[in-house]
Amino acid sequence: MGVFTGFIVYLLIYGLTLFTVLPWGHISKGTTEGGTVASAPEDPKLLKKFIITALISMAVWCVVYILIQMEIINFYEIARSMREEDLK
């Protein structure tokens, strides 16, 4: 996997992980003040969630990288089989 491809894969994993981590520890205000909705978080702790997301993403990316390098996941073979199915 090249540097650019690895970076793109990391960004995809980061985005998916971020939307998984954002709801963790969500405590809503329960009241509407100054135009906010009642479900708005009282203290979102975004920096903490971004750091957690980065750490989880790094771990998942490392696993994906190892699987690709060991050729357990072989994208060339997957693409070849998909092409053969399309040509049928």
C-alpha positions as CSV (number, residue, x, y, z in Angstrom):
1,M,0.0,0.0,0.0
2,G,1.4,3.4,-1.0
3,V,1.6,6.5,1.2
4,F,-1.4,8.2,-0.5
5,T,-3.5,5.1,-0.4
6,G,-2.7,4.5,3.2
7,F,-3.6,8.1,4.1
8,I,-6.9,7.8,2.3
9,V,-7.7,4.5,4.0
10,Y,-6.9,6.2,7.4
11,L,-9.2,9.1,6.6
12,L,-12.0,6.7,5.8
13,I,-11.5,4.8,9.0
14,Y,-11.2,8.0,11.0
15,G,-14.5,9.3,9.6
16,L,-16.4,6.1,10.4
17,T,-14.9,5.9,13.8
18,L,-15.6,9.6,14.6
19,F,-19.4,9.1,14.0
20,T,-19.2,6.1,16.3
21,V,-17.4,7.9,19.1
22,L,-19.3,11.2,19.0
23,P,-22.4,9.9,20.9
24,W,-20.3,8.4,23.7
25,G,-21.1,10.1,27.1
26,H,-23.8,12.3,25.5
27,I,-25.7,14.2,28.3
28,S,-28.3,16.6,26.9
29,K,-29.2,19.9,28.6
30,G,-32.9,19.1,28.7
31,T,-33.9,22.8,28.3
32,T,-33.9,25.2,25.4
33,E,-31.9,28.3,26.0
34,G,-31.2,31.0,23.4
35,G,-32.3,29.0,20.4
36,T,-30.6,25.7,21.2
37,V,-32.4,22.4,21.0
38,A,-33.1,20.3,24.1
39,S,-30.9,17.5,22.8
40,A,-27.8,19.7,22.5
41,P,-25.0,18.3,24.6
42,E,-24.1,20.1,27.8
43,D,-20.4,19.5,27.5
44,P,-19.5,17.8,24.2
45,K,-15.8,17.1,25.1
46,L,-14.8,17.2,21.5
47,L,-11.0,17.3,21.9
48,K,-11.2,14.1,24.0
49,K,-13.4,12.4,21.4
50,F,-11.0,13.5,18.6
51,I,-8.1,12.0,20.4
52,I,-9.9,8.8,21.2
53,T,-11.0,8.6,17.5
54,A,-7.4,9.1,16.3
55,L,-6.1,6.3,18.6
56,I,-8.9,3.8,17.6
57,S,-8.4,4.7,13.9
58,M,-4.6,4.1,14.2
59,A,-5.2,0.7,15.7
60,V,-7.7,-0.3,13.0
61,W,-5.5,1.1,10.3
62,C,-2.6,-1.0,11.5
63,V,-4.7,-4.2,11.4
64,V,-5.9,-3.3,7.9
65,Y,-2.3,-2.6,6.8
66,I,-1.0,-5.9,8.2
67,L,-3.8,-7.8,6.5
68,I,-3.0,-6.2,3.2
69,Q,0.8,-6.8,3.5
70,M,0.3,-10.4,4.5
71,E,-2.1,-10.7,1.4
72,I,-4.9,-12.0,3.6
73,I,-6.9,-9.2,1.9
74,N,-5.9,-9.1,-1.8
75,F,-7.6,-6.3,-3.6
76,Y,-6.1,-7.4,-7.0
77,E,-7.8,-10.8,-6.6
78,I,-11.1,-9.2,-5.5
79,A,-11.0,-6.9,-8.5
80,R,-10.1,-9.8,-10.9
81,S,-13.1,-11.9,-9.6
82,M,-15.4,-8.9,-9.9
83,R,-14.3,-8.3,-13.5
84,E,-14.9,-12.0,-14.4
85,E,-18.4,-11.8,-12.9
86,D,-19.1,-8.7,-14.9
87,L,-17.9,-10.4,-18.2
88,K,-20.3,-13.3,-17.7
